[in-house]
Amino acid sequence: MPLPASRVFDTPEILVRTLADTLLMQASASIAQHGRFHLVLAGGTTPRALYEALANRDAGSDKWHIWYGDERCLPSGHPERNNVMAETAWLAESRIPPEQRRPIPAELGAEAAAAEYAARLADVPAFDLVLLGLGEDGHTASLFPGRAWTGADALAVHDAPKPPPDRVSLSADRLSNSQAVWFVVTGTDKREALRRWGEGTPLPAAAVRGRLATLVWMDRAAANQG
């Protein structure tokens, strides 16, 4: 599938500020519509900056529900886990109740954690917003080229190209079961993946589409515009 609609910003800093403000508007609209906001978080450097911006805006309330697109199979509390990064940057000081911040229990191992997270998601309606990154190889979450992208809501991932080899990822189908999907892409090292995506190469990222909207947020470096 071709590259979705995109928004290009001069710098990552401007992107993050606009993204944070737009995310808050999305949350308000979802809460007004059906009384809650189910948000799926991504890992990475730019998402961390986004979470810090959300913390500065005092984002979150008891209407927010936090999920994760993927997680590394590392011990609970390990600094390289996505949920630890998000908690440190934003969630720990937010007004979102702890029981509504749902990390993937990746410390259990890939298979057990995937099964448990899929069970938690079984009765959860469509997400309101999914945040995703894009790898240099076109992967997103922990859905890598040449591996399964579909199946259960949560998948056990082994032999990931980057350490640690074992991970858990929401499937492309479950990530697509969202009103909106936003990819956040910065840096010159993402240009090739964006080019291949735009040419219709069947990358994992191309398999994820929001029900109502899919948008790529990128800086000029990623967009090859200077």
N, C-alpha and C positions, 0 to 999 in steps of 0.2 A: 504494500500500500504506500502511496506517496506521503511525503512529509506533511503533517497537519499544519494548520494555521500557526503562525509564529508572531512573537513580539520581540523586537531587537532593541537593546539598550546600549548606550555608549560604554558603560562600565558595569562590572558586577555589583558595585555598591548601589548604583541607581536601580538596577534590576531588583536587588533585594528589598530596597525601600518600597518600590512599587508593588512588588509581589506581596509583601507583608500587608500593605494597605488593602490590596485587592482580596487577599485571603480573609481578612476581617469582614469585608463586605459580603463575601461568599458565605461566611459563617452566619452573619446576621440574617441573610436571606433564607438560609436553610432552617434556622431556628424559627423564623417567622412562619415558614411554610409548614413544618411538621414537628417543631418543638425540640429538635436536636441537631447536632452537627457531627457526623462521623468522618474523621480525618485520618488518612493513612500517611505516615511519615516515611521519608527517605533518609539514608545516611549520606555522608559526604561533606566536603568543605563548604560549598555554597549553601546547602541546607542548614548547616550549623550557623552560618551568618544569618540566615532567615530566622532560625529559632531564637537567636539572640535579639533580633529586631522585634520578634513577637513578644519576648520577655519585656523589652523596653516599652512596649505598648500595653502591658498588663493583659495580654490576650488569654482567653480561656475562661470558662465558667462551668457550672454543673450541668450545662447543656451539651458540653463537648465530650466526645468519645474518641480516644486516640488508639490507633492501630499501627502496625509496622508492615512495610512491604517485604522486608527480608531481614535476616539476622545471621550473624556468624556464630558457629557452634563453639563458643568460648564460655568459660565459667561465668556465672552470674556476677555482675559488678565489674567485669573486665573493661578497661577503658576503651578498647577497640570495638565494643558492641554499640550498635546504633541506638539502643534504648538508653544506654549510659550517657552517650553524647547528648541526646535530646533532653534527658532529665537534668543534666548539668547545665546545659545552655538555656533551658526554659522551663521544663515541666515541673521540676521540684519546687519552684517558688510560685507556680501558677495556682489558680483557683479551681483547676480541674481535679476532681476527687481522685485519689490514688487508684480506687477500684475501677475507674473509667480510663485509666492509662494502662493499656494491655500489651506488655512486651511479649514477644515470642519466647517461650521457655527453651531456648536453644541449648542451654546447659544440659538438657536431657538427652542430647544426641539428635541427629537430623530426623530419623524416622519417628521417634516418640514425640518430638517437639512438633513436627508437621501434623501428626495425627491429633495432638491435643489442640493446636491452634485451629485446625479445620473444625473440630468439634465446637470450639468457642464461637466460630463464625457461622455455624449452621443456622442459627435463628436470627442472624443479623441482616437487616435489610441492605439494600444497595448503599454503598458508601456515598457520601456527599462530595468528597474531594480526595483524590489520590495524588500525592507528590512523588515524582520519580526522577532519577538521574539517567544519564546515558553514558555508557562506557565506550572506550576507544574502539572496541570490537562490536559495538552495537547492542551490548547487553543492557538490561535494565532490571532493577531489583537484583535478584540472583538467578535470573533467567539468562543463560549463556547460549551462544550459538552451538548447534550440534547436540543440544540436550533437550529434554522434554520441557515444554512451556505450558502445557495444558494437562488437565486431569482433575485431581482433587483441588479443593480451595487452597490448600497449602502443600507444597512439594518438598520432599527431602532432596537435597542437592549434594552430590559427591564429586570429588575431583574438580573443584572450581579452579579456573586458570590462575587465580591469585590466592594466596593463603588467607585464612585457613581453608582447606579443601572442602570441609563439610559445612553446609549452610541450610537454612530453611528459607523458602520464598513463597509468597503468594503466587498462584498461577496467573497466566495471562488472562484467563477467563474471569477469575475473581477480581483481579485488578480492573478489568474492564467493566465489572458490575458496579459502576460508580457514575454519578451524574456528570462529574467532570474529572478529567485526567490532565495534570499539568506536568510536563517535563521541564526540568531546570538544567540548562546546559551552558557552561562557561569554559572559555579557554581554547587556544588554538589546537590542542590535541584532540578536540572533538569534531574538527572540521570534516575529516574523512568519513567518520560514522554518519554525520549529517548528510554528506554528499551521497553516500551509498543508500541511505534511507530515502532520500529524495528521488533516487533513480529506481526505487522499487525493489531493492534487495530485501529478501525476507529475513530481516533482523528481528531479534526478540522484541525490541522496542516497538516495532511496527505492528506487532500482534496485540498491543494494548490500545484500546480506544474507549473513551468515555461515552456514556449513553447520549448525553446532550452536547458535550463539548470536549475537544482535545486540543491542547495548546502547548506550543513549545516556547518557553521563555529562554532567550539566549542573549549573550553579550555580543558586541561587534567582533570580538576575537573569534568566537565560535562560528559566527555567521560569515566569516571571511570578508568583512566590510571595513578593513583597516586595522 
